[in-house]
Amino acid sequence: MASHHSTHYRSHRRHRVWPWVATTLGIVVALIIAAGICGMKLYRDAQQIQAHESKALSMMKGLSGDIQNTSSDNLQLIIPEIQKEVEAANTTAHGSLWNFAAKMPFIGGDIITLQGMTEVIQSIFGDSVPEFTSALTTLQHANLANGDGVNLQPIIEAQPKLAIANKSLQEQVQRYNSLREPNLRQIQTAYDQGSEKLNGIAEKVNALTNTFSILPEFLGSGQARTYAVMAMTTSEMRSSGGLIGSVGEMTSDHGNLHVGDFRPNKQYLDYGYGDHSADMNRVFTEDGPLHMSFDVRDMAVFPNVEDAANSMRSIWNRTPWGQSTTLDGIVMVDPVFVQELVKIGGNVTLPDGLVLTGENTAQYLLNTVYLDYAGNEGETDGVFGLIAEQVINDMFKNVNISKLAKIGEMMDRMAQERHFSMYVFDENIEKNIEKAGFSGTIPNDTANPSIGIYLTEQNPSKMGWYIKRTAKITAVSCDAAKGTTYHVEYSLDNTLKDADVAKLPEYVAGPTGYEGLGIEKILFYPPEGGTITNMALLNGSADAVKQDTLDGRNIYRTTVQLSPQQRVTYSFDVTVSPKAQSRLTIDQTPMGWTGTGIQYEGGHCSTK
């Protein structure tokens, strides 16, 4: 009886359990099938989104490449098609399935990033790009040439539109850059492609807007202006550039530029040294090994171009030509800037028949000329002045939108890399110039953080050509409340070979006992609102770098000696302000070529 009851119970239990299990399995299978269908739809949608975005971005060649005389007309024609593509991508990314997926664990964050990407791109092509294209069209159809100068009125009229479009574009691209970096490969690929294209467009538009914002005042809109054009050689480095070899007098008047003959620095030496602070005197004159005199040759030793301008003006006012001509500002240029002008304006043929191009000008002026004129070094400054005078005088001749755009981009890029700087003593004009990024300054912007690294050669030589500099920047800690922390490694390489030292003249390699040595006094400035910590010279002494203050700013400073083929690396951590909206960069003494030598490693931190 008991056995029968047990059997009956088990049979009854099987009848009750198996239907429940079958139902559960059915639900699981249905969910798997549903998930598979949803996953397949998400995958197909993602492919469509990527296709729409890629097509839209590929159609923007008029902004991502060189701007031609017909670029704006072509863009105007295809903008409606671009808008159609980005709208389709954004609509798909915000469908009900995608909104549901955005709330799911693991993949939700990536979906939110993708939705943010499509929103930003639709906004850019709906507002910013059409506004910029409209301004560009105005300039394209205007008569920009005015004899050998520029008709400034069309630029003045286009400035408000350019400023509005640029502000909107930069905000949207910053929003894109602040999105959380995705993990899923397909979304990561789309994110990277979009980032490269959008940041490239943003840089170009920002460069043109910056340059066009200062061109009218720079070119003498409203009144004639006189600038001292200071020709620097970065083969003998100074903080803001290099030793001043010669100074030209440039006048701008209603869109026309004229540069007179360059005076060699020797003609300025009788008029004393420039004004400078007690701190600058302590760091650069009292402390060796090279004791700076602050005569015209050393005017670029100031990390702030404003200080260089004021110091130069104090010398200018003592000269016979300065006493009769008011100095309105300074322009500092190096051979790399001159090379970029040659690239735009065309080759330059020297009296001896040598042809300088957009590829060989910098090397010739920074190295070859000193070898060719060994024993007659006074001629070298004359060569630089001759070339600079010609290319600057030709800078705005036969100008059209294509040439003006190239000049605009070039001037902005050269200013960022410190190959070109300017300062104007009129405060109202200078505010715009500094805001546009043309007045080289020590780090002073919390939103766009930079560290300042400024070198001054202590071996009287032209060894700067052989000193290569590189940097690695890695984000190591993302903290929106305290600020992102980066690890930085900054390296200097003396690329000169031992076997080649004896082949160089003393003027290049340095005096007896110092041949082939790079002896660099280096100043390290922390970012505005941030700090530098854990500063060390790798494999060097513990006290190789010391803390100091310079004109009210906390800095680190050191002097290092590099033998031929020697490499040194400085390692330190940098924490930027919580207000930072872009990744850390380096403002540094310009090198003898284009580029910053900065390599970014690892991911990036969201600024949200």
TAUR-V748647 format. One record per run of one state. SS is the DSSP state (alpha for helix, beta for strand, coil for the rest). FROM is the first residue (numbers start at 0). TO is the last residue. If there is no record, write none. Layout:
# TAUR-V748647
{{SS/FROM/TO} {SS/FROM/TO}}
This chain:
# TAUR-V748647
{{coil/0/0} {alpha/1/57} {coil/58/59} {alpha/60/63} {coil/64/69} {alpha/70/92} {coil/93/94} {alpha/95/100} {coil/101/106} {alpha/107/139} {coil/140/143} {beta/144/145} {coil/146/147} {beta/148/149} {coil/150/150} {alpha/151/176} {coil/177/183} {alpha/184/217} {coil/218/223} {beta/224/237} {coil/238/239} {beta/240/252} {coil/253/254} {beta/255/258} {coil/259/261} {beta/262/263} {alpha/264/266} {coil/267/267} {alpha/268/270} {coil/271/276} {alpha/277/285} {coil/286/294} {alpha/295/300} {coil/301/303} {alpha/304/315} {coil/316/318} {alpha/319/322} {coil/323/327} {beta/328/333} {alpha/334/344} {coil/345/346} {beta/347/348} {coil/349/353} {beta/354/355} {coil/356/359} {alpha/360/371} {coil/372/376} {alpha/377/392} {coil/393/399} {alpha/400/415} {coil/416/418} {beta/419/423} {coil/424/425} {alpha/426/434} {coil/435/448} {beta/449/456} {coil/457/461} {alpha/462/465} {beta/466/476} {coil/477/483} {beta/484/493} {coil/494/496} {alpha/497/500} {coil/501/504} {alpha/505/508} {coil/509/516} {beta/517/524} {coil/525/529} {beta/530/536} {coil/537/544} {beta/545/549} {coil/550/551} {beta/552/561} {coil/562/565} {beta/566/574} {coil/575/583} {beta/584/587} {coil/588/596} {beta/597/600} {coil/601/607}}
